[in-house]
Amino acid sequence: MRILIDTNIIIHREANRVFNEDIGLLFNWLDKLKFDKCVHPLSIEEISGYKDEEVVKTMKIKIANYNLLRTESADDQLIMQIRQSDKSRNDFIDTSILNEVYNNRVDYLISEDRGIHRKAKFLGCAEKVFKIDAFLEKCIAENPELKNYQVLAVKKEYFGNLNINDTFFDSFKQDYAEFGNWFNRKADNISYVCITDGDVKAFLYLKQENTDEIYNDITPAFPQKKRLKIGTFKVTSTGYKLGERFLKVIFDNAIQYDVEEIYVTIFNKRDEQLRLIYLLEDWGFKHWGTKTTDNGIEQVYVRQCKPTPNLQQPKLSFPAVSKNTTKWIVSIYPQYHTELFPDSILNNESPQDFTENEPYRNAIKKVYISRAYNRGLNGGDLVLFYRTGGHYAGVVSTIGVVENIVTNIRDESHFVELCRKRSVFDDKELKKYWNWNKNNRPFIVNFLYIDSFPMPKVNLKKLRDLNIIQNAPRGFESISDDKFEQILKEARANESYIID
């Protein structure tokens, strides 16, 4: 398999000093799977443009370890259309690199460049262009027997029980002179952490702030509001969607404490910080201004807790959803239910069997595969998930919001690629599902997991007694606004995320 590596990843990989630890894990997988690591000829041009001649000389020697593409793909009309909006030579090179995977000369492209990913979406080849964490996820999902580490669940932990000398915290110490003292003073405070083989892989500290909080160091000035501050946040790439899992923790806390805004102050000088900024922007955070301290100037990003729901891009307003959309109920078998919704676990299931060590369990963005007759779902529609199990064990457990549906699936390979990043199925199961009935191919529902209802959950008996439904749903069945609200009431759902 031929994997084309974007220029910046190569530069960080071959640098004399480690800038991005995630890249080391990526290259370990590429070597383990014996993939051909390819480089585009124009990447050599970009490397040659560096000012430090010694760095350029060293890079050119190390680049010999890659397979240099000997020819370049010709431009078709879509590529030429993209080139019209390229504003620099670097933009031109990015388009040329993308053109190789677009024309199937390489199997996949790995790039952290947001512009490349936007272009790939326009060209219809986004499923072949990966960020580092997404490619790690793909490797783990397709080769579970080869992973040599176990990502444990996100858990709450006191600062005092964590090892401040873990290399994970080194970047904080470099950026904040007072970090060590601050960390020790927080010994009895709660953080959210994910630990793998004794090493911290993700860390989050949240702070509630009331309307009397002082923000003298933030420009423009903050108006007085009840806020949730993302005090400390860092996630390393593992292939387990820890970023999304921690975002869910942030949004859950914002709803629990009924704040008006969420905000974070962050430097933008490291790759890991830029990736975190991009993640936050993808979920609706907007640049507000700057915060000036003795450590330098940080960027300030703000997110409304309950913005106006965005039906076309629900993640920009997540978890806020609109009340004025179509509502659906759909069944999901028990063997897939808790795999997809670990927070919806039932009393008779063991939490130890469902540790968040699969990418789709941690994700907010998920996939539901269906061959249902009714395929009229739209972005912003609300979906109630019914765990099958009969009169008493069948329960309504979870609510989600539709991002979009995919029906124009070319073939089996395309189907697997579209599902791979979010589905509970492995490739073998996906292929089986695709070929189950050649006259009724499946379609894909991309949705965001919003919330799990508290225990005890509303079972089929209760639904029948209330005349909401009489039988377990088959495929996607629409339900009236009244019945939807009745289910939420019986389920004791936290309806604060549903906006009129």
PyMOL commands that set and color helices and strands:
alter all, ss='L'
color gray80, all
select helices_A, chain A and resi 7-14+21-32+41-48+53-65+77-83+89-102+114-123+126-128+132-142+144-146+159-161+167-175+179-185+242-256+271-282+314-316+334-340+342-344+351-354+359-362+390-393+412-420+427-434+460-465+481-490+495-497
alter helices_A, ss='H'
color red, helices_A
select strands_A, chain A and resi 2-5+36-39+67-68+108-110+129-130+155-158+190-196+199-209+218-219+227-235+261-266+286-293+296-304+321-322+327-332+365-370+382-387+395-406+443-452+458-459+477-479+498-499
alter strands_A, ss='S'
color yellow, strands_A
deselect
rebuild
show_as cartoon
